[in-house]
Amino acid sequence: MANTVQHQGSISTICLRSAIAVLASAFVVVPTIIGPQSAHAQTLKVLYAFSGSPDGAEPSTSLRF
């Protein structure tokens, strides 16, 4: 009788490990099949357009980093 109980425990462990492996595989495979959603493009808006001399033609300061 002890052997039967030991075998049932081994089978349960094998089934549990198999279920974990299937779930782990699903987390990898399903997103690959579904595919990532595309990102929306950004739109840019011009805040100010420099028109030339003297509007921004010769800046009087240096750039600071």
N, C-alpha and C positions, 0 to 999 in steps of 0.2 A: 504494500500500500504506500510506503514511503517513496518508492520509485515513481509511482503515478503522480504523486503530489509534486515531486521534484521536476518531472517532465512538464507538468502543467505550468509550473513557474517559469521554466525555460521557454515554453511556447509563448507565454504572456509577454516575457521580456523581448522575444524576437518580434512579436506583433507590435509592441510599443515602439521598438526601434524602427521598424518598417514604416509605421505611421508617421513618426517624426521625420524620417527621410523623405517620405512623399510630400509632407507639408513644406519642408525646407526646399525641395525641388519646385514646388508650386510657387513659392515666393520668388524664385528666380525666373521661372519659365513664363508665368502668366504676364508679368509686366513686359517681357520681351515680345510676346505675341500681340498684346494689346497695343504696344508702342507708346512712346511719349507724346504728349500733346504739344502741338507747336506753340511757340511763344508769340504773342502779338507784337508787331513792330511798333517802335516808338515813333511818335511824330515830333518833329522839331519846329519851334516857333522862333522867328527872328525877333529879338527884343529891340535891337537898334542897328541900323545900317549906317556905317560911316560913309560920308560923301566925299571925302578927300580933303584937300587943303582948305582952311586950317583945321577942319573937323577931324582930329585924330591923326593928322599927317606926321607930326613930330611930337611924340610924347615927351614930357619934360621930367620924367622920373624913371628910375630903373625898376626892373621887375624884382620882387622879393620872393625868395623860396623859403 
